[in-house]
Structure formats: structure tokens, C-alpha cells
Amino acid sequence: MTKLVINGGKRLQGEVKVNGAKNSALSIIVAAALATKGECILDNVPKSSDVGTICLILKSLGVEVWFDQNDKLHIVGASLKEYQAPYDLVRKMRASFYTAGLLLARLGKAEVPLPGGCAIGSRPVDFHIRGFTQMGADIVIEHGFMKAQCDELIGTNYYINRSSVGTTINLMLAASLAKGTTVLENCAKEPEIVDLAIFLNGMGANVRGAGTDIIRIKGVEQLHGIEYSIIPDRIEAGTFIFAAAITGGDVLIKDIVVEHIRSPLSKIEEAGVIVERGSTSIRITAPERLKAMDVETSPYPGFPTDLQQPLVAAMCVADGTSVVRENIFDRFRYVDELRRMGADIKVERETAIVRGVKQLTGAPVEVTDLRAGAALVIAGLAASGTTEIYGVDIIERGYASLETKLEQLGADIKRIGSQEEIDVFSSMKKPTRV
Ligand code: UD1
């Protein structure tokens, strides 16, 4: 069984480069298949397993997808022909539901399995479905699938109940090729939404207002391929911030957009860390012991829910008591694993009260969800003795080469087990045409 083995207590020092954003890549790879003319060539695509999964889903729909020798991802959407997304791949991640927007826009027909609940609670897609319906799609839910069809999608005014990243993305995809103008209100404002809008506009779409509450999308007849580079991963950057902070480290985090991590940076400064801001990098110099602080998660530009767990891990050994409120997902199951390492955490509904202890102790622990995995790695870096982390495949959904990067920073961390999940990328070769 694959595991990460960490001998804690090493101070992180040196430089680390951040990958392209997994969450941007997932929507942009699907968006690339909207093009019926030319190919999209994507740079800075992270080779995490979720990215592998979305590529395999597109391939199963008939899209040509391959990595060249420079690790650029090529996507030729013209060959898209299947309208049924396969359950065995879609079930692996919720972002697969973006294929619904793609298929409706391109083929006027989509059969996509409904994402089930997951380790961070029930995650419905009702906002997505209501949006598609309002754009003229006939939708039935049958045998666990959303079955949708339309003659054509028609622009509409749609108020998204709750600022939802996935809904905003799916409706942007659908609206790009719809007839007329779609106005989305109460949109998510995450940097990944802006990245998608810039990409779509490069392909010939007409998307205005991304990054604000209201996005206007004037449908166009056809989209074409372009070359594009994905933005840096702000969540990976944040993970290194908390990893450096918990070890009292001194780390230069490179290839980032500093503005995208304003909220985590201001929080870590509150904890006593010195942050030197460069144009595309930051240097983190942490004290021997962090100070406790309070935080609540909220949509961008607030503190990201995806960094709540890494932050709690760091607060486990801070001086004082931290109060952490989670407003987006049901994301506290992992605290039982931190408790097994000696953390003192009490959870009351959406709030975790973390009393800092002097020292965590290494233990065998199990990853419950992606960012919980990052939190356990962070805790293991500071714990005394050995931490064995099981469920590494979940961490690899969102982090490519996390252990290699941490090792280069001086951590004593080893991945033990098979590499087979990474092999998915080596199977993506340029198709030979006859
Ligand atoms: C995306 C991110 C995820 C991040 C989350 C919040 C990707 C691939 N994933 O997830 O990493 O943690 O944003 O920043 O980009 N909701 C509904 N009905 C819906 C849709 C959402 O009730 O139809 C609720 C959700 O349960 C949640 C909230 O709205 O409570 C926000 O979810 P959403 O922003 O849609 O998250 P995801 O797009 O799934």
C-alpha cells in the first residue's frame, strides 16, 4: 500500500516552484474542447491525477488529448462525438461535471453521472442544473445520470443562489456557444474564473465581467484553438506557506501570483511569520513558534476553504488557542487524524477550537480528503518521530511531486509504493492519423 513516511522535525529551507493551478487546468482543459477549429496547446498544466482523469474523460468522448515532449498539453476538440461521460471516471471527481456544459454547448445532448457525496460532505449540482434548464435544456435525472438535451442553448439571466465556483464555470462553458447573451449574477470571483474567461476570450468567445459579481457572455458561432499558459496554483503556494511556517522555516516560494494569496499571507503574518513580497515570489521566514489566530473561510478574496486544513495543522502547535470557522464545506472529519498525533482540537458544528500544544507526535494516519492530506503532511513535518500517511492517491489528485519538492527543502519524506497513478500521463501520446 502506498504511503508517505515523514521523519519530522526538519526545518524547511531553500526555494520551491509552484505548479500551474489544478482547479484552473480542470476547467480550461474542458473549455479547450469547445473549439471546433484548430488545437489548443496548454502550458503549465500540473500533472496531478485529477488532471489525468479529466484528460481521460475527454478522450473517452472522442477528443484528441496528448502531452508533447515539452509537457505542453494538446487538445483537439473537433473530434468530440460521444455525449455520455463514463461513470468510472466521472465518479472520481466533481469537476468532471464540467463536461455537461461542454456537451450541451457542442452537441446539444449530455448524459453525465451526478457526482455523489464525498468526504467533505454533500456537494449537490442543483445550481448547475437549474442554469442549464433556464438556458432551454430539457433535463431528467435518471439512473444516477443527468440526461439533458436541447435544440440550442439560449442566453438567459441567471442568479446563482450561492457564489459557486463550479456553477459559474459550467454556465460560462455552456453560454460561450449559446444563442444570445447570458447574464450570470452572484458569480464566484476566484482567480480560476478569471483565468477561464481570458482563455475563452482568446478562443474567440465574448465574456465580460469575470472577477466581479456579474458575468456577461455573448454567445458566438464557433471557437478556435489557442496557446495558453495556466495561472500558478494559489492553493499549492498556500500549502508551502503553512509547511514552511510550522517548521520555523525560511523558504522562497516562486512562480506565484502574490495578489492571489493576499488573505493567507495576511493571516500568516498575524501568526508571526515575516513575509517578503517579490513580484512573482514570496519569502517566508517563520519564528520558532507560531502565534494562534482566528480565521473563517469565505469565497475569494476571503480565506480559501482549501487552505483551512493546512492552516489548522499549523495552528496545532501554535502558542495559544485558534478559532477556525468553516463556512463552505463540511470539512472537519480529518481532525480525528490530527488528534491521533496529539493535537487538541474541539469541533462544534462549523467551528474548530484548536488549542496549541508544544509538540505533535508522529503516528500512522489516514487521508480523508485532498486538503486533509496536505494538512497531515504539514503536521508530520513538525511532529516528533515518524508519521506514516496512508491514502496518498488522494493527495496526488491535487499535488504533483509534493514529496519531491518538500525533500528538496530539507524534509525527511519518502513515498513508498507504486507509481502507477502517474502512468496515466505517459499513455497520452500524439495520435497517429491515417
Ligand atoms: C470549487 C473547487 C474547490 C473549492 C470550492 C470552493 C474546483 C475543481 N474545486 O469546488 O477546490 O474548495 O470551489 O472554493 O475548482 N453548492 C450547492 N449547489 C450547487 C453547487 C454548489 O449547494 O449546485 C454549494 C456547495 O455545496 C458549497 C458551495 O455551494 O457549499 C460552494 O461550492 P462550489 O463553489 O460550487 O464548489 P466547487 O465548484 O465544487
Residues whose N, C-alpha, C, O or C-beta is under 5 A from the ligand:
A	BS01	UD1	N23 A95 S122 R123 P124 V125 D126 F127 H128 R162 S163 S164 V165 G166 T167 T305 D306 I328 F329
